Amino acid sequence: MPASYAYLGPEGTFTEVALRTLPETATRELIPYVSVQSALDAVRAGDAEAAFVPIENSVEGGITTTLDELVAGEPLMIYREVLLSITFALLVRPGTRLSDVKTVTAHPAAQPQVRNWLKANLPDAVWESSASNADGARLVQEGRYDAAFAGEFAAARYGLEPLVTEIHDAENAQTRFVLVGRPARPAAPSGADKTSVVLWQRDDHPGGLRDLLGEFATRGINLMLLQSRPTGAGIGNYCFCVDAEGHITDRRMAEALMGLKRICLQVRFLGSYPRAGLGPADVRPPLAGTSDEEFVAAADWVARCQDGRF
């Protein structure tokens, strides 16, 4: 396996900035790919050790392209995550004034984060999506658009100027990125972990989603992401992408996953990994009766009863 990480490129994306915060990148070749799909396919094909891609932002929620790629195709697994604060700059060719901007571009996930600014300052500008924010900057450099929303750090890379900086509709906006590789044994629990799964119902029925969520709720497991995605089998057919607090080796998480495996048509395990930005001290105390110790004690009691050892 090549010692390389694929990432959503080209050079100068927020993805690259977030990726370079990982210490292991000092010993890896970082290879930009034109799309999330191509970066993940590089891992599936064995051309890269792992891929680093955006999966969620604090304004619009899950990045559907990434979620759909993890839902379908050959299974992959999330190894870790990174949070990056996001603020945009309007990048233009030198000499461009705000009144000259008639067309703008950026990654689709950027639009909800600059929508209000765009309405207030460039209400007549035509928006067109690009493969990434840095790719939008490249297209401006080539003269195909007047301006791009991207990181200010990308300006020098593409010979552009930041006409306006610190653009964001929501304060403290963040994007979550994940390092994705081929399935392997999850890392040992850190004490502040997250488990990601995809769930498919056996059939559509009243209370179906409640049944799935109940496997977590009755065990005191908090959910951090719940997003439905169409399966492609027709209107009304959905699977559910779930991030839950805890590690698969936690007794309560393991029992929740076993319960889901029994009632779901399919469960895809996407990994257990450390939560970014949170340490062990940030984990809330479990609900009464839902700690790992209490699950182990209860299982031991049942075993003693089965053996006639009351």
C-alpha positions, 0 to 999 in steps of 0.5 A, spaced: 500 500 500 503 506 498 504 511 503 499 516 501 493 520 503 488 522 497 484 528 499 479 533 495 483 537 491 486 541 488 491 544 492 489 550 496 482 547 499 480 547 506 480 539 506 488 540 505 489 545 510 485 540 515 489 534 513 495 537 514 493 538 521 494 530 522 501 529 524 502 523 520 502 527 514 509 529 515 511 521 512 505 521 507 505 523 500 498 528 499 495 527 493 489 531 490 483 528 487 478 532 483 472 529 487 470 526 493 468 520 489 475 519 486 479 520 492 475 514 496 475 510 489 483 511 490 482 507 497 478 502 494 483 501 488 489 500 493 492 507 490 492 510 496 492 508 504 487 513 506 482 519 503 481 525 507 474 528 505 469 533 508 463 529 511 459 535 515 458 542 516 455 546 522 450 550 517 447 545 512 449 538 516 451 532 512 455 533 506 451 528 501 456 526 496 461 523 502 455 520 505 452 517 499 459 514 497 460 511 504 453 508 504 454 505 497 460 501 494 465 497 497 465 498 504 470 503 507 471 505 514 472 512 518 479 512 522 479 519 525 476 526 524 478 533 524 474 539 525 476 546 522 473 553 523 471 556 516 471 563 513 471 565 506 474 570 502 471 572 495 477 571 491 478 575 484 483 577 479 487 583 480 484 589 479 477 586 479 472 591 483 466 588 487 461 591 481 465 587 476 463 581 479 457 578 475 459 570 476 461 567 482 463 559 484 465 555 489 463 548 492 456 547 493 457 546 501 459 553 501 453 556 498 449 556 504 454 559 508 455 565 504 448 565 502 446 572 506 452 575 504 451 574 497 444 576 497 446 583 501 452 584 496 452 581 490 444 580 489 444 579 481 451 575 481 450 568 478 452 562 482 455 556 479 458 550 483 465 547 482 468 541 484 471 544 490 473 551 493 480 551 490 477 549 484 473 555 483 479 559 485 482 555 479 477 557 474 477 564 476 484 564 474 482 561 468 477 567 466 471 562 467 468 566 473 469 573 476 470 571 483 470 564 487 468 563 495 475 560 498 480 560 503 484 566 503 490 562 503 488 560 496 489 566 493 496 566 492 496 559 489 492 561 484 494 568 482 488 572 485 487 577 490 482 577 496 477 582 495 473 581 501 475 577 507 471 574 513 465 572 509 460 567 513 453 567 515 454 563 521 459 565 527 463 559 529 462 555 522 465 549 522 466 543 517 468 536 519 473 532 515 474 524 516 480 520 514 477 514 511 481 507 509 479 500 508 476 496 513 480 494 519 480 493 526 478 499 530 483 503 534 482 502 542 477 506 545 480 513 547 474 515 552 471 520 548 469 516 541 464 516 536 461 510 532 458 511 525 453 506 522 448 506 516 441 503 517 436 500 512 429 498 515 426 491 513 420 495 511 417 502 512 412 501 517 409 506 523 414 507 528 420 504 524 425 510 525 423 510 533 424 502 533 431 504 530 433 510 535 430 506 541 436 501 540 440 507 542 435 511 547 434 505 552 442 504 553 443 511 554 447 512 547 447 520 545 446 521 537 450 526 534 448 525 527 442 522 524 441 523 516 436 520 511 439 518 504 435 515 499 437 508 497 435 509 489 430 504 490 424 509 489 420 514 492 420 513 500 426 508 500 431 511 505 437 509 509 439 512 515 446 515 517 448 515 524 453 518 529 453 515 536 457 517 542 461 511 544 466 505 541 464 499 539 467 495 544 463 499 550 458 494 552 452 498 551 454 500 544 455 493 542 449 491 545 445 497 541 449 494 534 447 487 536 439 489 537 440 493 530 443 487 526 437 483 529 431 488 526 434 492 520 435 489 513 442 491 513 447 495 518 454 498 515 459 499 520 463 505 518 468 505 524 469 507 531 474 513 532 476 519 537 471 525 537 475 531 534 475 537 539 473 533 545 477 529 551 475 524 556 473 530 561 467 532 556 464 525 556 457 526 560 456 521 565 451 515 562 444 515 564 443 510 570 443 503 569 447 504 562 454 504 564 459 499 561 460 496 568 452 495 569 451 492 563 457 487 564 454 486 571 447 485 568 450 480 563 454 476 569 447 476 573 444 472 567 449 467 566 449 466 574 442 465 573 442 460 567 447 456 571 443 456 577 448 460 581 443 465 584 
